[in-house]
Amino acid sequence: MPASPPPTFRVELLGTQHDRGGFSCGVDALDNYLRRQAAQDGRKHASVTFVLTSDGRAIAGYYTLSQFSLRLSSLPDSVVRRLPKYPDIPATLLGRFAMSVSFQGKGLGEFLLMDALKRSLEAAKEIASAAVVVDAKNDSAKSFYKRYGFAELPEASNRMFLPMATTGQLFS
Ligand SMILES: CC(C)(COP(=O)(O)OP(=O)(O)OC[C@H]1O[C@@H](n2cnc3c(N)ncnc32)[C@H](O)[C@@H]1OP(=O)(O)O)[C@@H](O)C(=O)NCCC(=O)NCCS
């Protein structure tokens, strides 16, 4: 049940035209990452940043994606059963995800998360990935991700994952 796209908003690759300094989500680490690190990580191919904007300048929300790998042994048995028995399993890292305070609580976070999941699913058709992984910054973030089916990894409870097969069902 992906959220329907808000008519005036679109998702773009982070560029110099976007107002990174005006972004404030209430978590300093996430604000500072966007302001100081995101563009550089993009140039160095460490992650790609996507922003939600209505005017091509103000950033309502952002997320980052990069490739990742999960130790098979870190996954619960119920998931391992459905995976090949390689020590490392390819995954997609939704490394950072945040909405600006003035845009929170309007359904845009859900829309942006669905955009990230859809993009991860599409990319996995060409570069295999068995799950989307997130690092939840706090319990509130954890409960947000749980709503969409993310489960905690047994060995690192702030790290959560959503099997790509489940992501596929969201958009089938
Ligand atoms: C968590 C966050 C991304 C949610 O974004 P948002 O735009 O406020 O969320 P939405 O308005 O799209 O909410 C969608 C649904 O999730 C619910 N929700 C929102 N935040 C939630 C939370 N922290 N826990 C549980 N549910 C939450 C909403 O009530 C809504 O449910 P409803 O449709 O039944 O009313 C945003 O609050 C945020 O950026 N917080 C600071 C940074 C952060 O915690 N990032 C998470 C990654 S570490």
Ligand as a Chemical Component Dictionary entry (heavy atoms), coordinates in Angstrom:
data_LIG
# 
_chem_comp.id                   LIG 
_chem_comp.type                 NON-POLYMER 
_chem_comp.pdbx_formal_charge   0 
_chem_comp.three_letter_code    LIG 
# 
loop_
_chem_comp_atom.comp_id 
_chem_comp_atom.atom_id 
_chem_comp_atom.alt_atom_id 
_chem_comp_atom.type_symbol 
_chem_comp_atom.charge 
_chem_comp_atom.model_Cartn_x 
_chem_comp_atom.model_Cartn_y 
_chem_comp_atom.model_Cartn_z 
_chem_comp_atom.pdbx_ordinal 
LIG C1  C1  C 0 10.378 9.532  11.760 1  
LIG C2  C2  C 0 10.028 10.538 10.653 2  
LIG C3  C3  C 0 10.849 10.213 9.420  3  
LIG C4  C4  C 0 8.524  10.399 10.310 4  
LIG O1  O1  O 0 8.204  11.301 9.249  5  
LIG P1  P1  P 0 6.770  12.016 9.141  6  
LIG O2  O2  O 0 6.721  12.775 7.870  7  
LIG O3  O3  O 0 6.491  12.764 10.394 8  
LIG O4  O4  O 0 5.821  10.740 9.075  9  
LIG P2  P2  P 0 4.383  10.667 8.369  10 
LIG O5  O5  O 0 3.619  11.900 8.646  11 
LIG O6  O6  O 0 4.553  10.255 6.952  12 
LIG O7  O7  O 0 3.741  9.460  9.169  13 
LIG C5  C5  C 0 3.306  8.274  8.543  14 
LIG C6  C6  C 0 2.681  7.407  9.618  15 
LIG O8  O8  O 0 3.695  7.040  10.573 16 
LIG C7  C7  C 0 3.306  7.473  11.868 17 
LIG N1  N1  N 0 4.528  7.910  12.550 18 
LIG C8  C8  C 0 5.243  9.027  12.321 19 
LIG N2  N2  N 0 6.326  9.055  13.126 20 
LIG C9  C9  C 0 6.270  7.928  13.880 21 
LIG C10 C10 C 0 7.081  7.390  14.907 22 
LIG N3  N3  N 0 8.192  8.000  15.315 23 
LIG N4  N4  N 0 6.733  6.204  15.444 24 
LIG C11 C11 C 0 5.617  5.548  15.051 25 
LIG N5  N5  N 0 4.802  6.020  14.072 26 
LIG C12 C12 C 0 5.121  7.189  13.509 27 
LIG C13 C13 C 0 2.299  8.591  11.655 28 
LIG O9  O9  O 0 1.427  8.719  12.756 29 
LIG C14 C14 C 0 1.583  8.131  10.400 30 
LIG O10 O10 O 0 0.631  7.174  10.740 31 
LIG P3  P3  P 0 -0.935 7.328  10.295 32 
LIG O11 O11 O 0 -0.896 7.351  8.788  33 
LIG O12 O12 O 0 -1.587 6.118  10.855 34 
LIG O13 O13 O 0 -1.361 8.612  10.888 35 
LIG C15 C15 C 0 10.254 12.004 11.100 36 
LIG O14 O14 O 0 9.552  12.236 12.293 37 
LIG C16 C16 C 0 11.715 12.345 11.324 38 
LIG O15 O15 O 0 12.412 12.676 10.375 39 
LIG N6  N6  N 0 12.177 12.336 12.582 40 
LIG C17 C17 C 0 13.526 12.764 12.926 41 
LIG C18 C18 C 0 14.619 11.922 12.294 42 
LIG C19 C19 C 0 14.425 10.433 12.436 43 
LIG O16 O16 O 0 14.032 9.932  13.495 44 
LIG N7  N7  N 0 14.694 9.688  11.352 45 
LIG C20 C20 C 0 14.491 8.251  11.295 46 
LIG C21 C21 C 0 15.694 7.563  10.856 47 
LIG S1  S1  S 0 16.969 7.418  12.089 48 
# 
loop_
_chem_comp_bond.comp_id 
_chem_comp_bond.atom_id_1 
_chem_comp_bond.atom_id_2 
_chem_comp_bond.value_order 
_chem_comp_bond.pdbx_ordinal 
LIG C1  C2  SING 1  
LIG C2  C3  SING 2  
LIG C2  C4  SING 3  
LIG C2  C15 SING 4  
LIG C4  O1  SING 5  
LIG O1  P1  SING 6  
LIG P1  O2  DOUB 7  
LIG P1  O3  SING 8  
LIG P1  O4  SING 9  
LIG O4  P2  SING 10 
LIG P2  O5  DOUB 11 
LIG P2  O6  SING 12 
LIG P2  O7  SING 13 
LIG O7  C5  SING 14 
LIG C5  C6  SING 15 
LIG C6  O8  SING 16 
LIG C6  C14 SING 17 
LIG O8  C7  SING 18 
LIG C7  N1  SING 19 
LIG C7  C13 SING 20 
LIG N1  C8  SING 21 
LIG N1  C12 SING 22 
LIG C8  N2  DOUB 23 
LIG N2  C9  SING 24 
LIG C9  C10 SING 25 
LIG C9  C12 DOUB 26 
LIG C10 N3  SING 27 
LIG C10 N4  DOUB 28 
LIG N4  C11 SING 29 
LIG C11 N5  DOUB 30 
LIG N5  C12 SING 31 
LIG C13 O9  SING 32 
LIG C13 C14 SING 33 
LIG C14 O10 SING 34 
LIG O10 P3  SING 35 
LIG P3  O11 DOUB 36 
LIG P3  O12 SING 37 
LIG P3  O13 SING 38 
LIG C15 O14 SING 39 
LIG C15 C16 SING 40 
LIG C16 O15 DOUB 41 
LIG C16 N6  SING 42 
LIG N6  C17 SING 43 
LIG C17 C18 SING 44 
LIG C18 C19 SING 45 
LIG C19 O16 DOUB 46 
LIG C19 N7  SING 47 
LIG N7  C20 SING 48 
LIG C20 C21 SING 49 
LIG C21 S1  SING 50 
# 
